[in-house]
Structures are given as C-alpha cells and as structure tokens.
Amino acid sequence: MNGLEERVYHQGLFLVKPRRDSFKSPKPDASRLLAFDVITEVNRNNGYSNLLLPQALASGTLSERDRNLVTELVYGTLRMQGKHDWILAQVSDRNWGEVDPEIIDIARLGVHQIHEMRIPDYAAVAATVEVARKRIGESKASFVNALLRNVTRRSIDDWFAPLIQIKDPLERFSIQYSHPQWIVSAYYDLLKDWDQVEASLAINNVPALPTLVSWPGYSTREDLIALGAEPTLYSEFGARLKGNPGSLDLIRHRLAGVQDEGSQLVATVFASMAKGSSWLDLCAGPGGKAALLSSIAAQRDITFTANELSTPRADLVRRVVHGARVLTGDGRDIAQLGESFDAILIDAPCTGLGALRRRPEVRWRRTPADLRELTHLARELIDAAISALSIEGILGFATCSPHLAETTVQMSDIAKKYPQMELVDVSPYLPAGLAQATRNGAMALWTHRHGTDAMFLAVYRRKS
C-alpha cells in the first residue's frame, strides 16, 4: 500500500480502498469498458455476442489493435467463464452464485486477462478495477480488487494442479475446458472415447478464422484467394481469411459471403443430391445456406424459394439471394402454400452444440430442457416438409448440433413414421478426403476432425 490507500477487512477479505481525501475519478480504458458492456448485455439480457460486438466495434473509433483486444476479451471471457468461476468461487467468502451479477462479470473479465492473455497481473487487476469503479461503484470495485489479487497469489498451474486428483473425466473436463457437464456427456455419448471428447472440447476454445464463401455466378474461390484467403480443404467454394471480411468489396457488395465450411458442405452436398426444378430452404435463417443454394440453383436454371419465420431475418435473406423468392411465415404451415417442391432443406433450429467456438455464450445458455422443445419443433418441420415434397423428391434434414436427440433419434423417428421416405447414403456425395464424416448414412462433421463446425445432414428420397 501507499499513503493514498487504506486497508479494510470486509466479508472475509482484506480490501485496499482509496482514502477519501485522495479520491480520483475512475479512468477505465475504452477497450475494457466496451468489453464489459457487451459481456453484461450477453449474460444478463440474453444478447448475442456475434451481433452485439460487431455493432459496438463499428460504431466506435478504436484502433485495430484495441478492436482485437476487445474481441478477445469478449469472446474469450464468455467462452472460459466456467473455468474462471471455478477459481473465483474458491477466493470468494460468499457462495459465488449469490454474488452480484455485475461483480461476477467484471471478475471473470479480470481472471481472463490474468490467466488467458499475455497481460501482467498488476496491469490486468488495475485496469479491471477501473472498469469496476466506473460501472458498479467504489465499494463493489474494492471487492473485485480483493478477488483478483487473491487470484494472482498463485500461478495458473498451481490453481489447476488439483484437477489431476479428479478421477471422473466428466467433472474434470467440464472444469478444464469450460463446458457444462451435460455437453461433455453428450459428446461422450457420440464419440465413446474420452480422448476424442477432450479433443473436441479443446478445439471449441480455439477461435475460428473467418471463412468466406464464393457464390457461383457472382464470385469464385479464385477471387477469394486473390484477396489473400487460403482455400478450404473440402468446400469448392470456400477460403479462410486472416483479417476482417467486412473490409472486402466482395462482401460489402454481396457478391460473396461469410460462412463456415461445414455449413457450405451442408448446402453443396444437399445440392449435389437434389433433383427436379424447384428447391425450398424451409428455415432460411439469416441466409447463409440460402445464398449459396440460390446461386447454385440459378446456375442450373432451378427455381429457388427461401422461407423464414422472422420478418427482419427474411429481409436479410432477400439481400443475398439475388432476386429469388423469399417467403415470410412459419415453416410448419408451408403446405398451406398449395405448392410442392422437388427438393427441400430443413436447417432445423437446434441447440447449436456444433458451433460453440463461434458462439461462446451458447454453451452456458442452452440446457437439456431445451432439447424437448427443439426436437419437437424439428419433428413438426419434418412433417410439414414431407407434406410439400414431390414424389421422388429429396429432403435434407440438417442441424448445427451433433447431439443424439437432434440427429440419430430424429432419423429413427422418420424411419418409423414415414416408410415412404428412403434414406439416401451421403457417402458417395462427400468431397474427396473427408474421412470419418458419416454416421448411419448421414454426414456428421466434427470440429476436431474436420476443422469445421460439427454439422449434420441426413438426406431422404420420397418413394411414393
């Protein structure tokens, strides 16, 4: 301590507080202040980091270096907050779940800098406390200061050395890789090997490079490579970019897009299996798969339709399908349109467990209780799609989750309920070199094996 501070015992911790006669206004740096605001909006108001962060950065005047700092602070803290909570619960004299939410979020932000970034401990603590002073007040900031100082008294290796004593891999991996136990268990149900589970959990904590997609008729993969992107391994339309895709003219003018390679493969494998002259994307979402499918369809003189429940999202789809028809409505009511389609893709709403490296808050926001509602919705969408599918038509059922209930169980339900739907093995339609990528005749990607999101695609043909 110096002459400007006093030491006070509070709630089982010694706090270092500024003396009243030497009080200075908090001076947090803009990067950490912005990062905390986004994290709080995500954790407390159910915001989405992939939407909020780009908006916040676009409206600010931060340098490229500071933008990168904010990005790591936001995505990294959200991703690793379970691991950070395990430590903070040990240095807090109160039940960590009962601590004020704003203290929790700021303390997590601090621990992330201490343990996951190359920032000196003293700088991480001081900068985080300034954010706390600005946003939640002096008293709570003093508590944050005490928590973080206690964290710095041991190295990260010392903190996590006790994990080796935990014999249950479910509990140990949950802490070590910052995933809820139910997700760790769900991965084991599929992989049946703890080494594979560990690899899949570890890769979820590695930020993914932006992946670009060229749209046939508007751009080529060679165009993307000319801009410095590296070609994807499996998708003929993709390339990975080290940089900001939003700065590219091809993206700004909607001649190419940003789309994970796994999602590109769902669209291209489906397109290679689809037949007829009319295609439907039943759940078009923000338009990633719809953009690629519509471009492929246009090259083949195929009529393409996209359907989206949300009006704002349907407007996003219209921007990227280059004049193709976009419907706004509940996919479960598609039969009311009175039309039939030769190929229908259902990119079903799901838990998103296959895209955790891109959507860090999903692992904490989803629960096993969500499965019942989501799988029921998916079954209703399947029913609706089959009712609008032409004889000999092709149905694609896709999710961005590998969970058994959202994939294999749905396949079993289709087989029991719809004997007229014949499963078509996707293996002959997969790109060369894509190994260990099928399950029961469906495409089943894994991030740790293929470097893509863990996408799933089962394809059926209607016999009669």
CORMOKA-V563659 format. One record per pair of residues at least 6 apart in sequence whose C-alpha atoms are under 6 Angstrom apart, sorted by sequence separation. I is the first residue (numbers start at 1). J is the second residue. D is the distance in whole Angstrom. If there is no record, write none. Layout:
i j d
I J D
I J D
//
This chain:
i j d
8 14 6
41 47 6
42 48 6
166 172 6
174 180 6
214 220 5
232 238 5
250 256 6
251 257 6
284 290 6
308 314 5
437 443 6
438 444 5
447 453 5
8 15 5
89 96 5
114 121 6
174 181 5
214 221 6
232 239 5
437 444 5
447 454 5
7 15 6
133 141 5
231 239 4
437 445 5
446 454 4
7 16 5
132 141 5
188 197 6
230 239 5
445 454 5
6 16 6
229 239 5
230 240 5
294 304 6
445 455 5
6 17 5
113 124 6
229 240 5
5 17 6
129 141 6
229 241 4
444 456 5
5 18 4
6 19 6
443 456 5
5 19 5
443 457 5
4 19 6
442 457 6
129 145 6
221 237 5
425 441 5
426 442 6
442 458 4
110 128 6
307 326 6
309 328 5
305 325 5
306 326 5
307 327 5
308 328 5
309 329 4
305 326 6
307 328 6
308 329 6
309 330 5
267 289 6
284 306 6
214 237 5
284 307 6
84 108 6
213 237 5
278 302 6
280 304 6
283 307 6
284 308 5
350 374 6
213 238 4
277 302 5
278 303 5
279 304 5
280 305 5
281 306 5
282 307 5
283 308 5
212 238 6
278 304 6
280 306 6
212 239 5
286 313 5
294 321 6
211 239 6
212 240 6
211 240 4
291 320 5
210 240 6
286 316 6
287 317 5
291 321 5
348 378 6
210 241 6
286 317 6
77 109 6
35 70 5
77 112 6
424 459 6
219 255 6
424 460 5
218 255 5
423 460 4
422 460 5
31 70 6
35 74 5
421 460 6
422 461 5
421 461 6
215 256 5
421 462 5
214 256 5
420 462 6
213 256 6
420 463 5
213 257 5
420 464 6
212 257 6
213 258 6
212 258 4
213 259 6
354 400 5
211 258 6
212 259 6
354 401 4
211 259 6
340 388 5
341 389 5
342 390 5
352 400 5
353 401 5
211 260 5
282 331 6
332 381 5
340 389 5
341 390 6
352 401 5
340 390 6
343 393 5
345 395 6
346 396 6
342 393 5
343 394 5
344 395 5
345 396 5
346 397 5
347 398 5
348 399 6
332 384 5
343 395 6
346 398 6
347 399 6
335 388 6
400 455 5
399 455 6
399 456 5
398 456 5
398 457 4
397 457 6
397 458 5
279 341 6
396 458 6
278 341 5
279 342 6
281 344 6
283 346 6
396 459 4
278 342 5
279 343 5
280 344 5
281 345 5
282 346 5
283 347 6
395 459 6
279 344 6
395 460 5
276 342 5
394 460 6
394 461 5
393 461 6
274 343 6
392 461 6
393 462 5
392 462 5
391 462 6
392 463 5
391 464 5
215 292 6
216 295 5
215 295 6
12 93 6
83 175 5
83 178 5
82 178 5
33 131 6
80 178 5
355 453 5
354 453 5
354 454 4
28 130 5
27 130 6
28 131 5
26 130 6
26 133 6
26 134 6
274 394 6
15 142 6
15 146 5
207 357 6
204 356 6
205 357 6
204 357 4
262 452 5
261 452 6
262 453 5
262 455 6
234 431 6
203 448 6
200 448 5
79 360 5
78 360 6
78 361 6
//
